[in-house]
Amino acid sequence: MHGDETVGREILLHLIDFLVTSYGRDPVITRLLNNTRIHIMPTMNPDGFEATKVPDCYYTRGRYNRNGEDLNRNFPDAFENNSASIQPETQAVMDWIKNETFVLSANLHGGALVASYTFDNGNPVTGSLKGYSRSPDDDVFIHLAKTYSSNHASMYKGTGCDNRQTFPEGITNGYSWYQLEGGMQDYNYVWGQCFEITLELSCCKYPPADQLEKFWKDNKIALIEYIKQVHLGVSKAKLLIRMGILFPMPSWKPKEGHMSAPTEQMNKESTFFSFCLGHM
């Protein structure tokens, strides 16, 4: 979603090719594809990618879309009133999330080497005063983040990209790293009931082309193992929608009106599916 962070874009193209060419030949991939609905969006910000004329490991204009907006600060936020104007790319993804029943997702970035999980924003109820914004499914998110980092060639080491930044086991709570308003992973979880983590895949945002093959090899197993987690085990339950709260969070209430999108999608009593580690 940041056009100048190119590793994720290339890795997903490699992933598509790997899945297609392995089907019918690799029993693991064949079984995975026969039992999993997989959607892959290689880029959310093509204009930002095209605007990056000179590759750079750090910050460039290509981070933003054509209108100069950061798409990972552009989603509705459950904790604050995000005043940013919804961009066409953001609206398209919001519509996609609304129309599909996604369960598991990953959002690929560059500039660090870590698996980050929700919440990115928070309030005192979620623990923000202690520097950690905990979701009701914190244990599941930790499991998902560790699944990716432990299967990555080096992310699990947690060394980060410089001596000042370390991530134990290669994972971090988003808020613990830095507070972020309007991010996509929180939106997916709150509005889409989809478990999304953010994957930072490279210290260099736009590395030389001759390094891309190594990035694919470093992430290949982790990507496949992460996708497998969609079959982790789900618990089916009835959920009564009261006071705009869409899952059992009795002490946490977003601001009024922030839950309107999913409320419109669901009836007063709805069936939902959620990961459950105890059912593995």
TAMO-V591457 format. One record per residue. RES is the residue in one letter. OMEGA is omega as a letter, one per 30 degrees, with the letter a starting at -180 (NA if undefined). Layout:
BEGIN
[[RES | OMEGA] [RES | OMEGA]]
END
This chain:
BEGIN
[[M | l] [H | a] [G | a] [D | l] [E | a] [T | a] [V | l] [G | l] [R | a] [E | a] [I | a] [L | l] [L | l] [H | a] [L | l] [I | a] [D | a] [F | a] [L | a] [V | a] [T | a] [S | a] [Y | a] [G | a] [R | l] [D | a] [P | l] [V | a] [I | l] [T | l] [R | l] [L | a] [L | l] [N | a] [N | a] [T | l] [R | a] [I | l] [H | l] [I | l] [M | a] [P | l] [T | l] [M | a] [N | a] [P | l] [D | l] [G | l] [F | a] [E | a] [A | a] [T | a] [K | a] [V | a] [P | a] [D | a] [C | a] [Y | a] [Y | l] [T | l] [R | a] [G | l] [R | a] [Y | l] [N | a] [R | a] [N | l] [G | a] [E | l] [D | a] [L | l] [N | l] [R | a] [N | a] [F | l] [P | a] [D | a] [A | a] [F | a] [E | l] [N | a] [N | a] [S | a] [A | l] [S | a] [I | a] [Q | a] [P | l] [E | l] [T | a] [Q | l] [A | l] [V | l] [M | l] [D | l] [W | l] [I | a] [K | a] [N | l] [E | l] [T | l] [F | l] [V | a] [L | a] [S | l] [A | a] [N | a] [L | a] [H | l] [G | a] [G | l] [A | l] [L | a] [V | l] [A | a] [S | a] [Y | a] [T | g] [F | l] [D | l] [N | a] [G | l] [N | a] [P | a] [V | l] [T | l] [G | a] [S | l] [L | l] [K | l] [G | a] [Y | a] [S | a] [R | l] [S | l] [P | a] [D | a] [D | a] [D | l] [V | l] [F | l] [I | l] [H | a] [L | l] [A | l] [K | l] [T | a] [Y | a] [S | a] [S | l] [N | l] [H | a] [A | a] [S | a] [M | a] [Y | a] [K | l] [G | a] [T | l] [G | a] [C | l] [D | a] [N | a] [R | a] [Q | l] [T | a] [F | l] [P | a] [E | l] [G | a] [I | l] [T | l] [N | a] [G | a] [Y | l] [S | l] [W | l] [Y | a] [Q | a] [L | l] [E | l] [G | a] [G | a] [M | a] [Q | l] [D | l] [Y | l] [N | a] [Y | a] [V | a] [W | a] [G | a] [Q | a] [C | a] [F | l] [E | l] [I | l] [T | a] [L | l] [E | a] [L | a] [S | l] [C | l] [C | a] [K | a] [Y | a] [P | l] [P | a] [A | a] [D | l] [Q | a] [L | l] [E | l] [K | l] [F | l] [W | a] [K | l] [D | a] [N | a] [K | a] [I | a] [A | l] [L | a] [I | l] [E | l] [Y | l] [I | l] [K | a] [Q | l] [V | l] [H | a] [L | a] [G | a] [V | l] [S | a] [K | a] [A | l] [K | a] [L | l] [L | a] [I | l] [R | l] [M | l] [G | a] [I | a] [L | l] [F | a] [P | l] [M | a] [P | a] [S | a] [W | a] [K | l] [P | l] [K | a] [E | l] [G | a] [H | a] [M | a] [S | a] [A | l] [P | l] [T | l] [E | a] [Q | a] [M | l] [N | l] [K | l] [E | a] [S | l] [T | l] [F | l] [F | a] [S | l] [F | l] [C | a] [L | a] [G | a] [H | a] [M | NA]]
END
